[in-house]
Amino acid sequence: ADMPWHDSLAIAPTLTGLADSGIILERHYVSPICSPTRSALMTGKHPIRMGLNHGTINAGEPFGVGVEEKLISNYMKDLGYATHQLGKWHLGYCSWALTPTQRGFDSSYGFYNGHENYYAKMTHDYFDFRSDTLGEDGKTISDVQWSANGTYSAFLYANKARKVIKEHDQSKPLFLYFPIQSVHGPEEVPPRYRQKYDGIVQNYQRKTLLGMVTAMDEAAQAVVSALKHTGMWDNTIFIFFSDNGGPLAGIGKGQSNYPLRGGKYSYWEGGIRSVSFVHSPMLPGMQINHELLHVTDWLPTLTHIAACGVNEHDTHCKGPDLGDIDGMNQWGAIIGARKSNRTEFLVNVDPINHNAALRMGPWKFYRGNPGRGDWIPPPKALNNKYSTYFVEQQKEREKYDSEEEYMFGEPTDPKYPRMELYNVVDDPAETNELSEANPDIVKAMLERLDYYQSQAIKPRNLPMDPASDPSNFGGVWTPWLESC
């Protein structure tokens, strides 16, 4: 939520201008953590169908989004697009077959794992930063970018984006997937960005976080400027969204989801309602959109646009055959031509933590523990030098052995699950629990959750494979299996 249209103190003129003159999506939902959201975006399928319903894909873990899944990049390539990926992958890399250039991207620049230092490009004490392209034989040519060590990542991505756009052959359309590292932890930013908030924000953690937002905005400016310079901007659709809410202060360092409850990892609105907008010179702007949208909807929406154009009223074009997916083409709902096709979405069903959450109409239902449900104070309070919130929460975090334990505590007994019901249209901050007053709705929600449970496959999480040890590959995280 730490963007200017939600927090007026964040300095991000490019993204603010695009959002204010575009379509702000106020009910766009994602998964509560990284890999599940990315898998849903790339496949149009809910993570429960790919075994990504518990946690993320960790470093050295021998699984990922399976090669049997066709990704949005594959569809775009089939439709004649040049395809490029910059930033964080986090969809698995145990074999080369799972890496971006083997999944429909012409090139990839960034890191395979879920997090790393912004300067050193290290995660778990080893290096992770590459430039990948495809050779004539169809195999990946991977160039480890040792020279990136020491340069702030947002600067590297901005320069690479300029290069990709400048060198693009405009006889083809361009699909640029840019999951920038910012503003994921660790909280690092060049001092000059933090200093922009001197005299405005007193709390050091908030200054760092908001400085990271400003640095990210400059990378966005690089993309927009390059597209304008090459004459491609007038035919561009620019989509911006986060892959989860900001983490609570026991895990993060300065984020705010105010006024929503909870944060990253949790099923509360603050964990899954994503800050989002769409901007295009081809669309009427200055809209705030309240239609119900889910991250799985982007694959059918974007492939439809790629095949049929932006005219919602062209009913003769159906777009590519996407098979059995969960997403829906929501282009008409996004541009205000019709209501959303969606009336519900599953947040998650996690058989390990014994919890689940579901949205149906205005109702949001929780079975089991949805995660720590703190209400973060408003940004004005967090910005105060003497704000005690971050200190108190980080002391609370020290009582637990892991982030997951801090967020969820002990798993609830599946025989006697905690159940909660909220009307998140009338009560988006989830303050008024309504399950006892609405037993018929609870019954319907439980029946629908049972259906989704029947569609879920067992979580595919595995222990770290010792064979993945980067010391076997010159100190670099590297695909290590023939297949996985």
C-alpha positions as a printed Julia matrix, in Angstrom:
484×3 Matrix{Float64}:
   0.0     0.0     0.0
   3.04    2.28    0.18
   2.31    4.03   -3.11
   1.38    7.69   -3.44
  -2.29    7.05   -4.2
  -2.49    5.33   -0.79
   0.32    7.12    1.09
   0.76   10.74    0.05
   4.31   10.95    1.41
   5.8     8.42   -1.04
   7.65   10.16   -3.88
   6.94    8.28   -7.13
   5.96   10.79   -9.82
   6.06    8.38  -12.77
   3.9     5.64  -11.26
   1.61    8.23   -9.65
   1.06    9.94  -12.98
   0.33    6.64  -14.72
  -2.07    5.52  -11.99
  -3.89    8.84  -11.7
  -4.4     9.03  -15.47
  -5.05    5.29  -15.78
  -7.33    2.73  -14.15
  -6.63    2.01  -10.47
  -7.74   -1.53   -9.59
  -8.98   -1.43   -6.0
 -10.19   -5.06   -5.83
  -7.36   -6.92   -7.51
  -6.37  -10.01   -5.51
  -3.25  -12.17   -5.45
  -1.84  -14.94   -3.27
  -0.28  -14.0     0.08
   3.29  -14.88   -1.0
   5.59  -14.77   -4.01
   5.8   -18.1    -5.88
   2.06  -18.86   -5.73
   1.15  -15.44   -7.16
   3.73  -15.74   -9.93
   2.61  -19.26  -10.83
  -1.02  -18.07  -11.05
  -0.03  -15.11  -13.22
   2.04  -17.22  -15.6
  -0.37  -20.16  -15.98
  -3.85  -18.78  -15.32
  -4.28  -21.64  -12.84
  -4.73  -21.5    -9.1
  -1.61  -22.57   -7.16
  -3.53  -25.44   -5.49
  -3.5   -27.18   -8.89
   0.31  -27.05   -9.09
   1.21  -28.02   -5.53
   2.08  -24.44   -4.59
  -0.43  -24.15   -1.76
   2.12  -24.17    1.08
   4.97  -21.7     1.18
   7.25  -20.79   -1.71
   9.97  -22.41   -3.8
  13.1   -22.13   -1.69
  16.74  -22.04   -2.76
  17.96  -25.49   -3.74
  14.49  -27.01   -3.61
  14.07  -29.57   -6.43
  10.71  -28.5    -7.79
   9.04  -25.67   -9.68
   6.16  -24.9   -12.0
   6.17  -28.07  -14.1
   7.2   -28.17  -17.74
   3.74  -29.51  -18.56
   2.33  -26.05  -17.8
   2.16  -23.6   -20.68
   3.11  -20.1   -19.52
   1.9   -16.71  -20.7
   5.29  -16.24  -22.35
   4.68  -19.34  -24.49
   1.29  -18.04  -25.57
   2.69  -14.61  -26.38
   5.45  -16.18  -28.45
   2.85  -18.24  -30.33
   1.05  -14.96  -31.06
   4.19  -13.48  -32.63
   5.54  -11.46  -29.72
   9.16  -10.94  -28.74
   9.31  -11.9   -25.06
  11.73  -10.72  -22.37
  11.93  -11.12  -18.59
  13.77   -8.83  -16.15
  14.04   -9.26  -12.38
  12.99  -12.01  -10.01
  11.95  -15.44  -11.38
  11.04  -17.55   -8.3
   9.24  -20.27  -10.25
  11.9   -22.96   -9.88
  15.29  -23.64  -11.46
  16.24  -27.18  -10.43
  16.75  -27.99  -14.13
  17.44  -25.67  -17.06
  14.03  -26.67  -18.45
  12.34  -24.62  -15.71
  14.29  -21.4   -16.34
  12.81  -18.44  -18.26
  14.44  -18.93  -21.66
  13.16  -22.5   -21.75
   9.65  -21.28  -20.84
   8.99  -18.98  -23.79
  11.21  -15.97  -23.06
  13.78  -14.8   -25.61
  15.94  -13.43  -22.83
  16.11  -13.22  -19.06
  18.08  -10.88  -16.82
  18.02  -11.16  -13.04
  17.93  -13.85  -10.38
  16.28  -17.26  -10.03
  15.64  -17.33   -6.27
  13.09  -15.5    -4.14
  15.26  -12.8    -2.57
  18.8   -11.45   -2.5
  20.85   -8.39   -1.6
  20.25   -5.37   -3.83
  23.97   -4.66   -4.15
  25.89   -7.92   -3.64
  23.35  -10.18   -5.49
  23.83  -12.83   -2.79
  21.25  -15.14   -1.28
  22.11  -17.68    1.41
  25.78  -16.64    1.01
  25.99  -17.41   -2.72
  25.67  -15.38   -5.92
  22.51  -15.31   -8.06
  22.43  -12.94  -11.03
  22.47  -13.9   -14.73
  21.82  -12.8   -18.27
  20.27  -15.69  -20.22
  19.6   -15.95  -23.94
  18.76  -18.77  -26.34
  21.38  -20.27  -28.62
  20.66  -21.45  -32.15
  20.38  -25.0   -30.83
  17.59  -23.95  -28.46
  19.75  -24.33  -25.36
  20.18  -21.58  -22.82
  23.34  -19.49  -22.96
  23.73  -18.28  -19.37
  26.2   -15.52  -18.51
  26.76  -15.07  -14.77
  26.86  -11.3   -14.17
  29.67  -10.99  -11.65
  30.07   -7.33  -12.62
  26.59   -6.63  -11.18
  28.01   -7.06   -7.67
  28.04   -3.64   -6.05
  25.47   -1.89   -8.27
  21.98   -1.27   -6.92
  19.63   -3.63   -8.73
  17.01   -1.06   -9.76
  19.73    0.76  -11.75
  20.74   -2.44  -13.51
  17.16   -3.3   -14.42
  16.48    0.21  -15.7
  19.51    0.07  -17.99
  18.62   -3.39  -19.24
  15.02   -2.34  -19.91
  16.25    0.59  -21.99
  18.49   -1.76  -23.99
  15.76   -4.35  -24.59
  13.31   -1.69  -25.77
  15.86    0.18  -27.9
  17.01   -3.01  -29.66
  13.51   -4.43  -30.14
  12.58   -5.26  -33.74
   9.32   -3.34  -34.16
   8.13   -5.65  -36.91
   7.02   -7.76  -33.93
   5.01   -6.72  -30.87
   6.8    -6.77  -27.5
   5.86   -8.53  -24.25
   8.08   -7.33  -21.39
   7.63   -9.09  -18.04
   9.42   -6.98  -15.43
   9.03   -8.38  -11.87
  11.45   -5.87  -10.35
  13.11   -6.8    -7.05
  11.84   -3.65   -5.32
  10.5    -3.33   -2.67
  11.13   -6.83   -1.32
  13.47   -7.29    1.64
  16.26   -6.81    2.49
  15.59   -3.1     2.94
  18.45   -1.44    1.02
  18.57    1.8    -0.94
  21.24    4.35   -1.94
  21.39    7.13    0.68
  20.27    9.83   -1.75
  16.81    8.23   -2.0
  16.43    8.04    1.76
  17.54   11.64    2.02
  14.64   12.75   -0.2
  12.47   12.21    2.89
  14.59   14.28    5.28
  12.32   16.69    7.11
   9.24   14.79    5.87
   9.57   11.35    7.46
  11.43   10.94   10.74
  11.32    7.17   11.19
  14.47    5.63    9.64
  12.79    2.38    8.6
  10.0     4.23    6.82
  12.51    6.52    5.12
  14.38    3.49    3.78
  11.22    1.78    2.55
   9.88    4.9     0.87
  13.31    5.54   -0.65
  13.08    2.08   -2.23
   9.7     3.07   -3.71
  11.3     6.18   -5.22
  14.17    4.18   -6.72
  11.65    1.74   -8.21
   9.76    4.69   -9.69
  12.88    5.78  -11.52
  13.14    2.32  -13.09
   9.53    2.67  -14.23
  10.42    6.06  -15.69
  13.22    4.42  -17.68
  10.73    1.98  -19.22
   8.2     4.67  -20.1
  10.84    7.02  -21.52
  12.37    4.28  -23.67
   8.97    3.31  -25.06
   8.2     6.94  -25.87
  11.61    7.5   -27.44
  11.2     4.49  -29.74
   7.64    5.43  -30.69
   6.05    2.4   -29.01
   4.33    4.1   -26.07
   1.1     4.99  -27.89
   0.49    1.28  -28.51
   1.5     0.09  -25.02
  -0.53   -1.33  -22.14
   1.37   -0.8   -18.86
   0.25   -3.0   -15.94
   1.56   -2.57  -12.4
   0.78   -4.73   -9.36
   2.37   -6.22   -6.25
   2.54   -9.98   -5.71
   1.39   -9.76   -2.07
   0.78   -7.24    0.67
   3.57   -5.69    2.67
   4.91   -7.86    5.53
   4.04   -7.03    9.1
   6.74   -5.27   11.06
   8.04   -8.41   12.75
   9.21   -9.56    9.3
   9.39   -6.37    7.23
  11.01   -3.05    7.97
   8.61   -0.19    7.43
   5.74   -1.41    5.25
   2.12   -0.36    5.71
  -1.1    -1.95    4.45
  -3.29    0.62    6.19
  -6.27    0.49    6.58
  -6.36   -3.22    5.71
  -5.74   -5.97    8.24
  -2.74   -8.35    8.18
   0.08   -8.58    5.67
   2.24  -10.87    3.58
   1.82  -14.6     4.34
  -1.66  -14.04    5.82
  -5.05  -14.5     4.18
  -6.37  -11.18    5.52
  -7.06   -8.37    3.04
  -3.71   -6.75    3.81
  -1.94   -9.89    2.59
  -3.79  -10.47   -0.67
  -5.36   -7.22   -1.91
  -2.75   -5.95   -4.31
  -1.89   -2.35   -5.12
  -2.55   -2.28   -8.88
  -3.29   -0.17  -11.94
  -3.48   -0.32  -15.73
  -2.44    2.57  -17.98
  -2.52    2.91  -21.74
  -2.75    5.83  -24.19
  -5.34    3.65  -25.95
  -7.71    3.73  -22.96
  -9.79    6.36  -21.2
  -8.14    7.09  -17.88
  -8.78    8.68  -14.5
 -10.87    5.74  -13.29
 -11.04    3.86  -10.01
 -12.2     0.32  -10.7
 -13.94   -1.75   -7.99
 -14.61   -4.88  -10.04
 -13.48   -8.22   -8.55
 -10.28   -9.38  -10.26
  -7.84  -12.21   -9.52
  -4.24  -12.71  -10.61
  -5.25  -15.82  -12.62
  -7.28  -13.51  -14.86
  -4.24  -11.85  -16.44
  -3.27  -14.75  -18.72
  -6.66  -15.01  -20.47
  -7.03  -11.21  -20.47
  -3.64  -10.44  -22.0
  -3.66  -13.27  -24.52
  -7.1   -12.1   -25.65
  -5.79   -8.55  -26.12
  -2.72   -9.87  -27.95
  -4.89  -11.87  -30.35
  -7.89   -9.55  -30.71
  -6.85   -6.01  -29.74
  -8.27   -3.67  -27.14
 -11.78   -3.34  -28.61
 -14.03   -5.1   -26.11
 -16.91   -5.07  -28.6
 -15.15   -7.29  -31.18
 -17.09  -10.45  -30.36
 -15.9   -12.41  -33.4
 -12.35  -12.9   -32.08
 -12.04  -15.49  -29.31
  -8.29  -15.56  -28.71
  -6.17  -18.68  -28.23
  -7.39  -21.95  -26.73
  -6.14  -21.86  -23.12
  -7.44  -25.23  -22.01
  -8.58  -25.86  -18.45
  -7.58  -22.76  -16.48
  -9.11  -20.83  -13.58
  -8.67  -17.31  -14.94
 -11.23  -15.33  -16.94
 -10.87  -12.7   -19.63
 -11.6    -9.54  -17.65
 -10.66   -6.87  -20.18
 -14.21   -5.51  -20.42
 -14.45   -5.28  -16.62
 -11.08   -3.53  -16.38
 -11.93   -0.82  -18.92
 -15.44   -0.3   -17.53
 -17.38   -1.81  -20.42
 -19.1    -4.45  -18.26
 -19.18   -6.01  -14.82
 -16.61   -8.57  -13.7
 -17.12  -12.16  -14.82
 -15.93  -13.22  -11.37
 -18.11  -13.65   -8.29
 -15.67  -15.68   -6.19
 -12.08  -16.76   -5.8
 -10.2   -19.16   -3.59
  -7.49  -17.57   -1.48
  -5.88  -20.9    -0.59
  -6.33  -24.36    0.87
  -3.23  -25.41    2.83
  -3.38  -29.01    4.13
  -0.17  -28.59    6.13
  -1.22  -25.5     8.1
  -4.83  -26.73    8.09
  -6.2   -23.4     6.92
  -8.22  -22.07    4.01
  -9.93  -18.9     2.86
 -12.55  -18.12    0.23
 -14.24  -15.02   -1.18
 -17.83  -15.36   -2.49
 -19.73  -12.22   -3.42
 -19.17   -9.71   -0.6
 -18.26  -12.48    1.86
 -14.81  -13.61    2.99
 -14.59  -16.82    4.99
 -11.7   -18.28    6.97
 -11.32  -21.87    8.14
  -8.37  -22.42   10.45
  -5.83  -19.74   11.32
  -5.57  -17.11    8.52
  -2.35  -15.7     9.97
  -1.47  -12.82   12.27
  -4.16  -10.2    11.8
  -2.64   -6.99   13.1
  -3.95   -3.63   11.95
  -0.88   -1.58   11.05
  -1.12    2.05   12.21
  -1.74    4.71    9.56
   1.31    5.99    7.67
   1.3     9.33    9.49
   1.9     7.48   12.78
   4.55    5.2    11.28
   6.46    8.14    9.86
   6.94    9.61   13.33
  10.48    9.32   14.69
   9.15    8.0    17.98
   6.82    5.38   16.5
   7.09    2.29   18.72
   5.21   -0.04   16.38
   8.24   -1.44   14.53
  10.29   -1.93   17.7
   7.44   -3.68   19.5
   6.69   -6.0    16.59
  10.32   -6.96   16.04
  10.59   -7.83   19.74
   7.48   -9.98   19.3
   9.09  -11.73   16.31
  12.08  -12.71   18.46
   9.8   -14.99   20.48
   9.37  -17.32   17.5
  11.77  -19.65   15.69
  10.59  -18.81   12.16
   8.61  -16.27   10.16
   5.9   -18.88    9.59
   5.55  -19.52   13.33
   5.39  -15.76   13.96
   2.6   -15.44   11.4
   0.57  -18.58   12.16
   1.58  -19.99   15.55
   0.69  -23.64   16.03
  -1.56  -25.15   13.3
  -5.17  -25.39   14.4
  -6.77  -28.77   15.0
  -8.46  -29.68   11.68
 -11.25  -31.42   13.62
 -12.17  -28.19   15.4
 -11.18  -25.39   13.06
 -11.53  -21.73   13.85
 -14.09  -20.15   11.5
 -14.61  -16.46   10.74
 -16.82  -14.57    8.28
 -16.58  -10.94    7.13
 -18.38   -8.76    4.63
 -15.3    -7.21    3.01
 -17.31   -4.9     0.75
 -18.92   -3.12    3.7
 -16.04   -3.84    6.1
 -12.75   -4.01    4.17
 -10.73   -3.65    7.39
 -12.32   -6.9     8.67
 -13.37   -5.61   12.07
 -16.85   -7.18   12.4
 -16.92  -11.0    12.56
 -20.32  -12.31   11.35
 -20.23  -16.12   11.3
 -22.71  -16.7    14.14
 -25.27  -14.39   12.54
 -24.99  -16.06    9.11
 -24.95  -19.87    9.5
 -26.36  -20.49    6.0
 -23.53  -18.5     4.41
 -20.97  -20.37    6.53
 -22.49  -23.68    5.39
 -22.31  -22.64    1.73
 -18.73  -21.48    2.15
 -17.69  -24.76    3.76
 -19.28  -26.73    0.92
 -17.47  -24.62   -1.66
 -14.15  -25.06    0.19
 -14.7   -28.82    0.11
 -15.01  -28.56   -3.68
 -11.74  -26.65   -3.97
 -10.05  -29.11   -1.64
 -11.03  -31.87   -4.06
  -9.26  -29.99   -6.87
  -6.02  -29.45   -4.94
  -2.95  -31.61   -5.32
  -0.57  -32.36   -2.47
   1.93  -29.56   -1.79
   5.14  -30.33   -3.68
   7.57  -28.78   -1.19
  10.77  -30.77   -0.73
  13.88  -30.42    1.43
  16.86  -28.61   -0.08
  18.79  -30.97   -2.34
  22.45  -31.16   -1.23
  23.42  -31.53   -4.9
  22.23  -27.94   -5.44
  25.03  -26.56   -3.22
  26.43  -23.56   -5.13
  29.95  -24.51   -4.07
  29.61  -27.23   -6.73
  29.09  -24.51   -9.36
  31.69  -21.88   -8.63
  29.67  -20.21   -5.87
  26.6   -19.53   -8.05
  23.06  -20.84   -7.68
  22.73  -23.02  -10.8
  20.29  -25.62  -12.2
  21.64  -28.98  -11.11
  19.32  -31.75  -12.35
  18.57  -33.16  -15.79
  14.87  -32.97  -14.96
  12.74  -32.29  -11.91
